[in-house]
Amino acid sequence: MIKQQIITGSNLPEVEDKLSCWLSSALGSRLGQFSASLAVTQPHNLVYWGASFFGLDKVTIFQNAPIAERAKILQLCSCNLLQEAYVLEKVGVYYMAKMVLLSESTQEQMLYALYSADEVTHLAQISRFLPKSPAQKSQIWELEHPLLKFLIDIVDTEDKAVILFVLQVVLEGWSLSHYRSLAIECREPDLSLTLQGFLPDESRHHGTGVMLFHQMSLTQSSQDLIVKILVDFLRMMQLRHQSILAAIAQVKGYLSRSQKIRILEELDIENYNHTCLKFLRSLMRNPNSGAILHQLETRGAFQPLSASECI
């Protein structure tokens, strides 16, 4: 049996070499006419999502800032969402590659190979909205983004039931809703269409994960590890607004703890977290996951964090 440790990491470098032309050709066969636009240089200082999408229309320090500073904050917030989407898709390629090796039938292996191609296609599509230079692209991996580092570690887990439930059932289900919201609110038509194009694939990936997990025999060790991971995952999902605080701080300068708390209160972060947790809990409902949900509830994992607890 092939050792799982041979699967390379999801932070592989991007290099221009002789394989690039073959990659472009293969992508072209999948993307059709869209492939011609992959090489189009996109401006990277656009405000793809407006203040209301991030909740910044309710934040005093943002509303009182000069127009140029508000635009810069929105550019940084938009860039963070694009970088997040890029890395989620790259992690998706890594995950699907691992599932090809963990497949228990030819049909399952073929399906995950096709799903891997979906993720590669998404990665190529989202890449054209990101900085083109290697130096700029490498900065994406230097970002202090605990959620993304956390996801990579999950893929490295050797328990198939664990990675399937956390990543394909829960994360893919969340990604489906997240991309739909991004597409609807996006101000750039080309990017909006790109994100809309992700939705059928994300739906298939999530649906397959739900079905496969339902059929699994779950061991106690798998269940315990899923609970342990999800406790941390649910907390991290409640801290995603840290990127908004970072964008404001980058433009306005140092923010004190009290300023950060006020911003999060103005963003109504506790109510946001309540809604987010409620949705994530709904994704976890499965005939095979009753004990998992019970343990998470017992540990208070679905209790929303307040503004002060998010700092």
N, C-alpha and C positions, 0 to 999 in steps of 0.2 A: 504493500500500500504506500502511496506517495505521502511523505511526511508533510504535515501542514506548514512546518516552519519554512519551507522553500518559497512560500508565497511572499513576494516582495511587498515592501511598504507602500502606502498610498501617497507618500511625499517624494516620489521619483522626480528627478529634474526634467525640464522640458528642453530639448536640444533640437537644433536644426541639423539634420543629417540626411543620408540617402533614403531613410525610411519615410521621410516627410512626404515625398511625392506619392509614394504608395498609399500612405494614410489619406492624403487628399483625394486620391482616386477612389479609394474604398468608401470614404465619406460621401463623395459625390454620387456614387451609385445608390446610396441610401437616402440622400437628401434631395436629389434631383436638381431642379432649378435653384433651390435655396443654396446649394453648394457654392454657386458663383459669388454669393454675397459674403461668404465666410472671410474672404480676403479684404473686404471693404473696411477701411479704417474708420472706426467710430470715435466721436469725441467722448472724452472720459471725464468731463467736468459738468455733465448735465445733471439737473435735478430730475431724476426719474420718478420720484414719489414726492408728493407735496407735504406741507406741514401737517395737515389734518391726518394723513396716513400714519405719521409717527406720533400724533398727539401733541405736537409742538405748538399748535395753535392755542393751546391752553396753558403754555409755559411762559411765565412772566419774563424771565431773563432772555428768552428767545424773542418774544414779541417786542421787547424794548431795545433789541439790538438793531444796528443799522442794517439796511437792506443787503449790503454786500456781505456782512457777517452772517445774516440769516441764510443767504444763498450758499455760503461756504459750509455751514452746518448741515444743510440739506444735502449738499453734494457728498459730504463725508458719510452721512447716514445712508444715502443711496449706494455709495461705493461699498459700504460694509455689507449691505444686503446682497450685492452682486458677488462679492468675495465669498460670502457664506454659501450662496447657491453653487458657485464654482467648486468649493471644497466638498460640499455635500454630494455633488455628482461624482467627484473624483473618488471619494470614499465609497460611493455606490459601485463604481467600476471594480474597486478592490473587493468589496463584499460579494458581488456577483461572481467574480473569479474564484473566490474561495468556495462559494456554494456549488460551482461546477465540480470541484474536486470532492465535495462532501455529498454529492448526489447519490441516490440509492437506486436509480434506474436510468436507462438510456433516455427515456422521455424527460425525466427531471433534469438530467444533464443538458439536453438540448434546449430545454426551456430557459435554464439559467444562462446558457451561452447567448441566447437571443436577448435576454434581459440585460446582459452585459453590453451587448451592442447598443441597446437603448441608452444606457448610461453614457457610453462613449459618444453617442450622437448628441446627447444633452450637453456633455462637457464641451464638445466642439462648438456648439451653438452659443453657449453662454460665454465662452472664451473670447469671442469677438467684441464683447462689450467691456472687456477688461484691458488694462494696460498691455501694450505689445512688447515692450522691451524686457529682456530676461531679468534685469535688475529690478524693474517694477514688479514683474510677476513673482519673483522670489520673495518680495515683501509680504505677499499673501500668507506664506508659510511662516513668516516671522511674527505674525500677529499673535498677541496674547489672547487666544480664543479657547478657553477651557472646554467648551462644549465640543468643538471639533477635534481637539486632541483626545478627548474622552471617547468619541465615536471610533477613532482609529484603534484605540485600545480594545474596544468591544469586538471589533472585527477580528482581532488577534486571539480572542477567546476560542478555545477548541471545542466547546460544547455547541453543537448545531442548534439545539432547541433554544438556547440562550440568545445567540445572535439572530436567529430567525424571528423570535418574538420581539426583541427590543428594536431591531433595525428594520425588519420588513413589515411587521405588523404595526408597531407603534410609530416608528420614525417615518416610514413611507406613508402611513395614514396621515400623519401631521403634515408631511411635505406636500401631499395632495391638496390639502386645505390651504396651506401657506402659499403655494404657487398660484392657486386660483385667486387668492386675495391680491397677490402681487400683480397678476395679470390684469385684474379688473381696475386696480388703482394706478397702474403705470401710465405715465404721461407720454412715453415714447412708443408709438404704434408698433414699430419693428420688434422691440423688446417684449411688448405685451403679447404679440402673436407668437413669439418664441416660447414664452412661458405657458401660454395656452396649449401649445403643441406638446408640452411635457405631460399634460393632465391624463390623457388616455393611457400612457405608459405607466405613470405612477399608480393609476387605478388598478391596472392589471397586476403590477408588482405587489401592491398591498393585498389585493384579493387572493392572489396565490398564497401569500404568506399566511393569511387568516385560515385558508383551507388546509394547508400543510400542518400548521400548528395544531389545529383541531384533531388531526389524525395521529399526532404523536403520543407516545407513552412518556409521560414526564416523570423523571426521577426526582427524588427529594433534593438531591444536590443541585440539579438544574433549576428547580423551583427556588431554592434558597439564593442561588446566584442571580437569577432574574430579579428577585426582590431587592437584593443588595444593589444591583446596578440601577434599577428603576428609582430607588430612593434618591440616589445621586442625580440621576437624569432629570427627575421631576424638579429638583431644586435648581439645577442649572437652567432649565427652561424658564424658570421664574426670574432669572438674572439676565435675560437677554437684553434688557434695557440699559445694561451697563455700556453698550456701544453708543447709545444716545448721550449718556453722560460724558463719555470720552470725546465725542464729537464737539459737544458744547465747550468742554474744557480746552480742547485743542484750539478753538477759535477765541474763546473769552478769557482763557487763562485759568489758573488754579481755582478749583471749587472746594469750598470747605464741606465738612460732613453735613452741616445744617443746610447748606445750599443744595447739596445733592438730594437730601431728604425732601426738601421743599419741591424740587423738580419732579421727583418721583411721586409725591403726593398730588401735584398738579396733573401728572400723567394718569392719576387714579390707578396706580400700579397694583394695589391690593385687589381691586375689582377685576382688573385685567388678569391677574394671576388666578383668581377664582374661576373665571371663564376658561382660561387656558387649561387648568387642571381638570375641570369638568369635561372638557373635550377629550383630553388625553385619557381620562378614565374610561370614557365611552369607547375609545379605540382598543382598550385592553379587555373589554368584555368578550369572552369566548368560552364555550363549554369546557375548555381545558384550563381556564385561568381563574376559576373561582377562588381557590386558595391563595393565589398570588394577590388578587385584589383585597382579600381579607387581611393578609399580612401588611399590605401597604396602608390600608386604612388604620390598622392597629398601631402602626408606627407614625401615624399623622402625616403621611406623605402627601395627602391631598388637601392639607391645610394651607391656604394661601399666605405667602410672606407679606408682611407690611412693608411700607417704604423704608423704615429704619432697619429692618432685617435684611433688606436688599443691598445695604452698603457694607 
